[in-house]
């Protein structure tokens, strides 16, 4: 059974790195560090990067591998940053991490693009 790791277990993400073709993003706000993790191959989410932030989980899923009932909307590689979005203070290189008040998504913003990572349902998992 595959279950997504809670925010407190992000250190376990190291075991996922060897199976991924690219490294997950590492974010820092000067005092905290959070790291994305990739899903499991047997769950068919090995190309989905998950990120835990403020008690919610979000998914970068450009290949649309996630079941539609497991996420709030879809991943968008060319999104518009909502007016209500606020800067979380987290950075990964030139990328900025933005949040919306309803936690339906996070937005990854840099000079080239704005990505929308939808929220993952709290009970999402695979067998």
KEKE-3310 file (N, C-alpha, C; in steps of 0.2 Angstrom, whole numbers, plus 5000, padded with zeros to 4 digits):
npx = (5004:5003:5006:5005:5018:5017:5019:5029:5037:5046:5059:5061:5060:5072:5074:5067:5074:5083:5076:5071:5071:5074:5079:5069:5062:5070:5065:5068:5065:5074:5074:5067:5067:5060:5056:5052:5044:5044:5031:5027:5032:5024:5012:5010:5013:5026:5031:5026:5028:5027:5023:5023:5015:5011:5002:4995:4995:5002:5003:5014:5010:5013:5010:4998:4995:4988:4973:4958:4949:4957:4964:4963:4957:4968:4985:4994:5004:5006:5000:4990:4994:4984:4975:4973:4983:4998:5015:5024:5037:5046:5059:5067:5081:5078:5065:5049:5038:5020:5005:4987:4973:4962:4969:4968:4978:4995:5007:5020:5032:5042:5053:5051:5039:5023:5017:5003:5000:4990:4980:4981:4969:4966:4965:4971:4979:4987:4984)
npy = (4994:5011:5026:5044:5053:5061:5078:5079:5069:5071:5069:5056:5056:5055:5042:5041:5048:5042:5035:5044:5054:5067:5078:5082:5098:5109:5119:5134:5146:5153:5150:5138:5122:5114:5099:5093:5077:5062:5052:5035:5021:5010:5015:5022:5035:5040:5051:5062:5076:5079:5090:5096:5108:5119:5110:5105:5095:5096:5094:5092:5089:5086:5076:5072:5061:5059:5053:5061:5064:5065:5076:5094:5102:5105:5102:5116:5122:5135:5146:5159:5170:5171:5186:5186:5178:5175:5178:5165:5165:5155:5149:5142:5142:5153:5152:5156:5152:5153:5155:5152:5159:5149:5137:5128:5126:5128:5140:5141:5152:5160:5170:5165:5157:5153:5141:5131:5121:5109:5106:5090:5078:5074:5061:5054:5039:5024:5007)
npz = (5000:4996:5003:5005:5012:5028:5033:5043:5041:5030:5029:5025:5012:5006:5002:4990:4980:4972:4963:4954:4940:4939:4952:4966:4970:4982:4995:5004:5018:5024:5038:5038:5030:5016:5007:4991:4986:4976:4969:4970:4959:4959:4961:4950:4950:4949:4942:4948:4958:4975:4987:5004:5013:5026:5032:5022:5006:4990:4972:4959:4943:4928:4919:4921:4930:4942:4949:4945:4956:4966:4967:4968:4956:4942:4937:4931:4919:4914:4922:4929:4942:4956:4962:4976:4981:4991:4995:5001:5006:5004:4994:4980:4972:4959:4960:4967:4980:4981:4990:4991:5000:5002:5001:4990:4980:4977:4970:4959:4955:4943:4933:4920:4920:4928:4938:4943:4956:4961:4976:4986:4990:5007:5011:5001:4993:4988:4983)
capx = (5000:5007:5003:5009:5021:5015:5024:5034:5041:5049:5066:5060:5060:5079:5074:5064:5078:5087:5071:5068:5075:5076:5079:5064:5064:5071:5063:5070:5063:5079:5074:5064:5068:5055:5058:5047:5045:5041:5027:5030:5031:5019:5006:5010:5014:5033:5033:5022:5031:5022:5026:5019:5016:5006:4997:4992:4999:5001:5006:5016:5008:5012:5008:4991:4995:4984:4966:4955:4946:4962:4967:4958:4958:4973:4992:4994:5011:5006:4994:4989:4994:4978:4976:4973:4989:5003:5021:5026:5044:5050:5063:5071:5084:5075:5058:5045:5032:5015:4999:4981:4969:4958:4974:4967:4984:5001:5009:5027:5033:5049:5053:5048:5032:5019:5014:4998:5001:4983:4980:4979:4965:4969:4965:4974:4983:4985:4986)
capy = (5000:5017:5032:5049:5055:5067:5084:5078:5063:5073:5066:5049:5058:5053:5036:5042:5052:5037:5032:5049:5056:5074:5079:5086:5105:5110:5126:5137:5153:5156:5146:5131:5119:5108:5096:5089:5070:5059:5047:5028:5018:5005:5019:5026:5043:5042:5058:5067:5078:5081:5095:5097:5115:5121:5105:5102:5092:5098:5090:5095:5083:5088:5071:5070:5054:5058:5053:5068:5064:5065:5083:5100:5105:5101:5106:5121:5125:5142:5148:5166:5170:5175:5192:5184:5174:5178:5175:5161:5167:5150:5150:5137:5145:5159:5151:5158:5148:5157:5152:5156:5158:5142:5131:5124:5126:5133:5143:5141:5158:5163:5174:5161:5154:5152:5134:5129:5114:5108:5102:5083:5076:5072:5054:5050:5034:5019:5000)
capz = (5000:4995:5007:5005:5019:5031:5033:5048:5038:5024:5029:5022:5005:5003:4998:4984:4976:4968:4958:4950:4934:4941:4959:4968:4973:4989:4997:5011:5019:5029:5044:5037:5023:5014:5001:4987:4985:4970:4970:4969:4953:4959:4962:4944:4951:4949:4939:4951:4964:4980:4992:5010:5016:5031:5034:5016:5001:4983:4967:4952:4939:4921:4914:4923:4932:4948:4948:4946:4962:4972:4967:4968:4949:4938:4937:4925:4918:4912:4926:4931:4949:4958:4966:4983:4982:4995:4995:5007:5008:5002:4988:4977:4967:4957:4960:4973:4982:4983:4993:4991:5006:5003:5001:4985:4976:4978:4964:4959:4951:4942:4927:4914:4921:4934:4939:4948:4959:4965:4983:4985:4995:5013:5011:4995:4994:4983:4986)
cpx = (5004:5003:5008:5012:5018:5021:5030:5039:5045:5056:5066:5061:5067:5078:5071:5068:5081:5083:5069:5073:5078:5075:5073:5066:5065:5070:5066:5067:5068:5079:5071:5066:5063:5057:5052:5049:5042:5037:5030:5028:5025:5012:5005:5010:5022:5035:5029:5026:5026:5026:5021:5020:5010:5001:4993:4997:4997:5005:5007:5015:5007:5010:5001:4990:4990:4977:4963:4951:4950:4965:4961:4960:4964:4980:4991:5001:5012:5000:4995:4989:4988:4979:4977:4979:4994:5009:5023:5032:5048:5053:5066:5074:5080:5067:5055:5039:5026:5009:4993:4977:4965:4963:4972:4972:4989:5003:5017:5029:5040:5048:5050:5041:5029:5016:5009:4999:4994:4985:4978:4974:4968:4970:4967:4979:4982:4987:4991)
cpy = (5006:5023:5038:5051:5061:5072:5082:5072:5065:5070:5059:5050:5056:5047:5036:5045:5047:5035:5038:5052:5063:5074:5084:5093:5105:5117:5128:5144:5156:5152:5139:5128:5114:5106:5092:5081:5067:5054:5040:5025:5014:5009:5023:5033:5044:5048:5063:5069:5081:5086:5096:5104:5117:5116:5102:5100:5095:5094:5093:5088:5084:5083:5069:5063:5053:5057:5059:5069:5065:5072:5088:5104:5101:5105:5110:5123:5132:5145:5156:5166:5174:5181:5191:5180:5179:5174:5171:5162:5161:5151:5143:5139:5152:5158:5153:5154:5153:5153:5156:5154:5151:5136:5126:5122:5130:5135:5144:5146:5159:5167:5171:5159:5154:5146:5134:5122:5113:5104:5095:5082:5073:5064:5050:5045:5029:5012:4997)
cpz = (5000:4999:5006:5012:5022:5032:5037:5046:5032:5024:5025:5014:5002:4999:4991:4978:4970:4962:4953:4945:4936:4949:4961:4971:4980:4990:5004:5011:5024:5036:5043:5030:5022:5007:4997:4987:4979:4972:4969:4962:4953:4959:4955:4945:4952:4946:4942:4957:4969:4985:4998:5012:5020:5032:5028:5011:4994:4978:4961:4947:4932:4917:4916:4925:4938:4946:4949:4952:4968:4972:4966:4961:4946:4939:4931:4925:4916:4915:4927:4939:4951:4962:4973:4985:4986:4995:5001:5010:5006:4995:4986:4971:4965:4957:4967:4974:4985:4985:4991:4997:5007:5002:4995:4980:4979:4971:4964:4953:4950:4936:4921:4914:4928:4934:4944:4950:4963:4972:4982:4991:5001:5013:5005:4997:4989:4986:4982)
residu = (UNK:UNK:UNK:UNK:UNK:UNK:UNK:UNK:UNK:UNK:UNK:UNK:UNK:UNK:UNK:UNK:UNK:UNK:UNK:UNK:UNK:UNK:UNK:UNK:UNK:UNK:UNK:UNK:UNK:UNK:UNK:UNK:UNK:UNK:UNK:UNK:UNK:UNK:UNK:UNK:UNK:UNK:UNK:UNK:UNK:UNK:UNK:UNK:UNK:UNK:UNK:UNK:UNK:UNK:UNK:UNK:UNK:UNK:UNK:UNK:UNK:UNK:UNK:UNK:UNK:UNK:UNK:UNK:UNK:UNK:UNK:UNK:UNK:UNK:UNK:UNK:UNK:UNK:UNK:UNK:UNK:UNK:UNK:UNK:UNK:UNK:UNK:UNK:UNK:UNK:UNK:UNK:UNK:UNK:UNK:UNK:UNK:UNK:UNK:UNK:UNK:UNK:UNK:UNK:UNK:UNK:UNK:UNK:UNK:UNK:UNK:UNK:UNK:UNK:UNK:UNK:UNK:UNK:UNK:UNK:UNK:UNK:UNK:UNK:UNK:UNK:UNK)
# end
